Amino acid sequence: MTTPAQPVTLAAQAGTGAILLWVALPYVALAVFVLGHVWRYRYDKFGWTTRSSQLYERRLLRIGSPLFHFGILVVLLGHIGGLVIPKNWTEAARISEHTYHIGAVVLGTIAGVATVGGLAIVIYRRRTVRPAFSATTRNDKAMYVSLTVTIVLGLAATVAANVDGGGHDYRETISPWFRSIFYVQPDPALMADAPVLSQLHAISALLLFAFWPFTRLVHMLTAPLGYLTRPYIVYRSRDVQLGARAPHRGWESTRS
C-alpha cells in the first residue's frame, strides 16, 4: 500500500532558520523602515535633522564628509544596478558579463574604500574633537557601529568573492532573492548558495534598515525644497549711523 506524497513546503526546502533570515527578517525590516519613518515624521519633526557638528570643527569634516557621501552614493547606485536590474537586461543591452563584472568590481572597490575612509575620518573626528564628542549621543554611536559593520562586511564580501574566491555571480542568487521579496514570492533557497560574508552583509543591512528611522540617517530622505520658495531673511544692520538713536553702552543711565 502506498502513501500519498506529501507536498514539499517552503520550510522543508529551506529550513526554519532560512525562513526566519531570508523571509521573515526582510519583511519585518521593510515594515519597520516604512512605518518608522511615518511615525518619526508625524511625532518627531523637530528631531528630523542631521544634528550637524560643523560648528565645532571644519577641517576634518571638510575631508571626511564629502568622501563618505560621494562614496556611499556610488555604492547605493551600484547596489541598485546589481540587485534590481536582472541579468538578462544587461545581456539584452549587449553588455557582456566580463565587462559588467570588471566595472562592478573596480567601481565597487573604489567606492567602498572611499566610503570606509570617509567614515573613519568622521568617526575619528567625533572621538577626538571634544565638543563634537559631547554632542554625540548613544543613538549616534550605535548608528556608527551598525553603519560601519554593514559597509565593512560589504567591502570584505566584494574583495573575497572577486579577488580570493574567483568570483561569485550574485546576480544568480542574491539578486533574484532580493527581487523575490518585492514580488511577495520570497525564495530563501537562493541565499543558501551565497558566500557567508554576503549573507552576513545582507543580515547587517536589514538590521540597519530597521534601525534607520530612529537615527539621524533620516536626513537622507529629506530634500530642502522649501528653500526654493521661502521668503528672504531680512538682516538689520547694527550700524549706529543708520539708527534713530545710538544704543547705550554698559551701565550708562537711560535717562536723557
C-alpha positions in Angstrom: 0.0 0.0 0.0 1.5 3.3 -1.0 1.1 6.5 0.9 0.2 9.8 -0.8 3.1 12.0 -1.5 3.5 14.8 1.0 3.7 18.3 -0.5 7.1 19.9 -0.2 6.7 23.1 1.9 8.8 26.2 1.8 10.1 25.4 5.3 11.1 21.9 4.2 13.1 23.2 1.2 15.0 25.9 3.0 14.8 25.2 6.7 13.3 27.1 9.6 16.4 29.2 10.1 16.5 30.2 6.4 12.8 31.2 6.6 13.4 33.4 9.6 16.5 35.1 8.0 15.5 35.4 4.4 11.7 35.7 4.6 10.6 37.0 8.0 13.5 39.4 8.7 13.3 41.2 5.3 9.6 41.9 5.7 10.0 43.0 9.3 12.8 45.3 8.4 10.9 46.7 5.5 7.8 47.3 7.6 9.8 49.0 10.4 11.6 51.1 7.8 8.4 52.4 6.3 6.3 52.7 9.4 9.1 54.0 11.4 9.7 57.0 9.1 6.0 57.8 9.1 5.9 57.8 12.9 9.1 59.8 13.1 7.8 62.4 10.7 4.5 62.7 12.5 5.7 62.8 16.1 9.3 64.0 15.9 9.6 66.6 13.2 11.9 68.7 15.2 14.2 65.7 15.7 14.3 65.1 11.9 17.7 66.5 11.5 21.4 65.6 11.0 22.4 67.3 14.2 25.3 68.9 12.3 28.5 69.4 14.3 30.1 71.7 11.7 30.2 74.5 14.2 32.7 72.5 16.4 35.3 71.6 13.8 35.5 72.0 10.0 39.0 70.8 8.8 38.4 67.1 9.2 34.7 67.4 8.3 35.6 69.1 5.0 37.5 66.0 4.0 35.6 63.1 5.6 32.0 64.1 4.9 32.3 64.6 1.1 34.4 61.4 0.8 31.8 59.4 2.7 28.8 60.9 1.0 30.1 60.6 -2.6 31.4 57.0 -1.8 28.1 55.9 -0.3 26.1 57.4 -3.2 28.1 55.3 -5.7 27.7 52.2 -3.5 24.0 52.8 -3.4 23.8 53.2 -7.2 25.9 50.0 -7.6 23.5 48.1 -5.4 20.5 49.3 -7.3 22.1 48.2 -10.5 23.2 44.9 -9.3 20.1 43.9 -7.2 17.3 45.5 -9.1 18.3 45.1 -12.8 18.0 41.5 -13.9 21.0 39.8 -15.6 19.1 39.3 -18.9 18.5 43.0 -19.2 22.2 43.8 -19.3 22.7 41.0 -21.8 20.0 42.4 -24.0 21.8 45.7 -23.8 24.9 43.9 -25.2 26.9 44.4 -22.0 29.0 41.2 -21.6 29.3 39.5 -18.3 33.0 40.2 -18.3 32.5 43.9 -18.9 29.8 44.1 -16.2 31.9 42.2 -13.7 35.1 44.3 -14.2 33.1 47.5 -13.9 31.3 46.4 -10.8 34.5 45.2 -9.1 36.5 48.3 -9.9 33.8 50.9 -9.1 32.6 49.0 -6.1 36.0 48.6 -4.6 36.9 52.3 -5.2 33.6 53.5 -3.8 33.8 51.1 -0.8 37.3 52.3 0.1 36.2 55.9 -0.2 33.2 55.2 2.0 35.2 53.4 4.7 37.9 56.1 4.6 35.4 58.9 4.9 33.5 57.2 7.7 36.8 56.5 9.5 37.6 60.3 9.4 34.2 61.2 10.6 34.3 58.8 13.5 37.9 59.9 14.4 36.7 63.5 14.4 33.7 62.6 16.6 36.0 60.9 19.1 38.9 63.3 19.2 37.2 66.7 19.0 35.8 67.2 22.5 32.7 69.4 21.6 31.7 67.0 18.8 32.1 64.0 21.1 30.0 65.7 23.7 27.3 66.2 21.1 27.4 62.6 20.1 24.5 60.6 21.6 24.3 56.9 22.4 22.0 56.6 19.4 24.7 58.1 17.2 27.3 55.7 18.5 25.0 52.7 17.8 24.3 54.1 14.4 28.0 54.5 13.6 28.7 50.9 14.7 25.8 49.5 12.6 26.8 51.5 9.6 30.5 50.5 9.9 29.8 46.8 10.2 27.5 46.8 7.2 29.9 48.7 5.0 33.0 46.7 6.0 31.2 43.4 5.5 30.1 44.6 2.1 33.6 45.6 1.1 35.0 42.4 2.5 32.5 40.3 0.6 33.4 42.1 -2.6 37.1 41.6 -2.2 36.8 38.0 -1.0 34.4 36.9 -3.8 36.2 38.7 -6.7 39.9 38.5 -5.6 40.4 35.4 -3.5 37.4 33.3 -4.4 37.5 33.6 -8.1 34.2 35.4 -8.3 30.7 34.7 -7.2 27.8 35.6 -9.5 25.5 37.3 -7.0 23.1 38.0 -9.8 22.2 34.3 -9.9 21.5 34.1 -6.2 21.3 37.3 -4.1 19.7 39.5 -6.8 16.8 37.1 -7.6 16.2 36.6 -3.8 16.1 40.4 -3.3 13.6 40.9 -6.1 11.5 37.9 -4.9 10.9 39.8 -1.6 9.1 42.6 -3.5 7.3 40.1 -5.8 5.9 38.7 -2.5 7.2 35.3 -3.6 10.3 35.0 -1.4 12.7 32.3 -2.3 15.1 31.8 0.7 16.8 28.8 -1.0 18.6 31.2 -3.3 20.6 32.6 -0.4 21.8 29.1 0.6 24.4 29.3 -2.2 25.6 32.8 -1.3 29.0 33.2 0.4 29.0 33.6 4.2 30.3 37.2 4.0 27.5 38.1 1.6 24.9 36.6 3.9 26.3 38.5 6.9 26.3 41.7 4.8 22.7 41.1 3.9 21.7 40.5 7.5 23.6 43.5 8.8 21.9 45.7 6.1 18.5 44.5 7.1 19.1 45.3 10.7 20.5 48.7 9.7 17.3 49.5 7.7 15.2 48.5 10.7 17.3 50.9 12.9 17.4 53.6 10.3 14.1 55.6 11.1 15.2 56.1 14.7 18.6 57.7 13.8 19.7 60.9 12.1 20.1 58.9 8.9 16.5 60.0 8.2 18.0 63.1 6.6 18.8 61.1 3.5 15.1 61.2 2.7 14.8 64.9 3.1 15.2 67.3 0.2 15.4 71.1 1.1 12.8 72.1 -1.5 11.4 74.7 0.9 14.5 76.8 0.5 13.4 77.4 -3.1 10.2 79.1 -2.2 10.7 80.6 1.3 10.9 84.4 1.6 14.3 86.1 2.0 15.6 86.6 5.5 16.0 90.2 6.3 19.1 91.2 8.3 19.0 94.6 10.0 22.3 96.5 10.4 23.6 97.4 13.8 25.4 100.5 12.4 24.8 103.4 14.7 24.6 105.9 11.9 21.6 104.1 10.4 19.6 104.1 13.7 17.4 106.9 15.1 19.2 106.7 18.4 22.6 105.5 19.5 22.5 102.4 21.8 23.6 102.9 25.4 26.8 101.3 26.4 27.5 99.2 29.5 25.8 100.6 32.7 25.1 104.1 31.3 21.9 105.6 32.5 19.0 105.5 30.2 17.8 108.9 31.4 18.1 111.7 29.0 
